[in-house]
Amino acid sequence: MNEIRFATIGAGFMGSLLTRASCCIANVICAAVGDEQIERAENLADVIGARPYDDVEELFRNERIDAVIVATPELYHLAPVLSAFERGLHVFVEKPISLNLADTDRIIRAGEAAGAHLMVGHILRFESCYANIHSAVVSGMTGRVLSIYARRMAGINEARRLAGRVSPLSYIGVHDIDQVLWCKSEPVTSVTARAVRGRVHEELGASDLAWVTMDFPDGSVAVVEVGWCLPEKWGAWVGPDEWGGFGDVRMSVVGTEGALNLDFTPMGLYGVDRDGWKLPDTRHWPTLNGEPVGAVRLEVEHFFDCVRKNKQPLVTGEDGRKALEVVLAAERSIETGEAVRLPFKG
């Protein structure tokens, strides 16, 4: 098989995770890591045998690469993505695709002009239970969908890690919004949302949690509950090293002919010791024999398979735009206290 060389821009938590998962794929090589904090770039580059850069343009000039993983903070997706497309490179960009629709449209147009693939990192599409919910709905098992409910609640330490730079809606709620849109063939007609403020807001200025209601033309409704205000001890245990903590995650679909229910609290495994109860992540990015596996591995395998075989990714730029549009409409609804009609121009 042809060798694929890529670079990672952004060596934080997700950039490191995506890079390490990608390096486990046969004939996929990380040539370089770019981050404006050179120490972060060096740390990741040392682990995988790549070259570190603190200047993205210098990286692009010096390296022979075919694709780029962009995992910078959300506000800084645009510049590296456009630079990559100017060079005809394929791009995987972490969700959300951007923080506004104008930048999103520039990204999509640039990818089309370059004739390059653009994939957005909506990881739940590569988690088997969520994928099975989608396939069941599409097959008609549930009949006409009447309602969808999704919950994604993280611990307060996750909010602290992000230091208030984004809302829980744009950072983690976008996952479940994408799932709703994946299951529904009709566009959202209106969005109503309400934010609730507690300790996270007091410390960081961001909302603790939010409820989002999406209405559809056929009268069906979807509700997404998202937040990062679970207490510190929820996932802050020490050891085993492979046991990364997660949150309180659920999804249900009710239709005229059937119902589906997902509960990842816990994800099939739990333990207890002198530290208390431990509920590890066994689905999204667990570690097996020192390597990231689960949905994150399947996600990057799909991206590089699309690059190799020249096929359209499962999650396109347009998919990323649709999810972002709902997020932005929800945030506007929180500001105004009113329902927001779609299409929403941001």
Secondary structure, DSSP 8 states (H G I E B T S, - for coil): ---EEEEEE--SHHHHHHHHHHTTSTTEEEEEEE-SSHHHHHHHHHHHT-EEES-HHHHHHH---SEEEE-S-GGGSHHHHHHHHHTT-EEEEESSS-SSHHHHHHHHHHHHHHT--EEEE-GGGGSHHHHHHHHHHHHTTT-SEEEEEEEEEEEHHHHHHHTTSS-HIIIIIHHHHHHHHHH-SS---EEEEEEE-SHHHHHHSS-SEEEEEEE-TTS-EEEEEEEEEE-GGGS-----TT--B--EEEEEEEESS-EEEEE-SSSS--EEETTEEE-B--SSS-EETTEE-THHHHHHHHHHHHHHHT---SS-HHHHHHHHHHHHHHHHHHHHSS-EESS---
